[in-house]
Amino acid sequence: MPHPAILLDLQYLPCLQYWSKLVVYQTIYIEQHENFVKSSYRNRCHIAGVNGPLRLSIPLAKGKNEQQNIRQVTLSEQDHWRSRHWHSIRSAYGNAPYWDYYADQLEPYFKTKTATLFEFNYQLFQTIYQLLGFATEIKLTESYQSTPTNDQILDFRAGIHPKPHRAKADPHFQSLSYPQVFSEKNGFLPNLSILDLLFCAGPEAPLLLEQMVVKQ
């Protein structure tokens, strides 16, 4: 492993590739001083829908979010998006094997109004981190650096991106199949939100993430 640490942007219910980094790296740095980037996973994720991957997008308050510090980007209070997202999650995973084990610990975040995108994402991240039982060191950045001055840190900000041509090459990750909801209709859907693995595999999720790591 060339770097013991990796720098990531904070995403909404990140995909399995993102969480596999907690298996590979000793320390995870999360960028908290960048400007918001549109059309990224910072405010969207994908879960399993009855007709295939279903995108959940968090609406943001009107304004020039692209030019705002990520910690200043505020959430819209219109369209009841929290209840809609939770309804979609429940519709997707309500019959999954481990729904009853984890749903009660995640639902409160969709019932409470959190002001900023960063705070909402980070609260979810911390809860899922605890549910997975990881012991990886998590640190928030102290300032913004276009390139990390510490050569021990791999800069993977925006490396995991919904548009494949904008994603960075990742030799450490390879998606592996596991039982999913709606698989008889849709087949296996790779690299969905961590919610998919958590509700479908439960306590086996960390082991499956480890198996998705390509050893170098």
Secondary structure, DSSP 8 states (H G I E B T S, - for coil): ---SEEEEE--SS-BHHHHHHHHH-SEEEEE-SSB--SSSGGGEEEEEETTEEEEEE--B-SS-GGGSBGGG-BB--STTHHHHHHHHHHHHHTTSTTHHHHHHHHGGGGTS--SBHHHHHHHHHHHHHHHHT---EEEE-SS--SS-S-TTEEE-TT-S-SSGGGS---TTB-------TTHHHH----S-BHHHHHHHHGGGHHHHHHHTB---
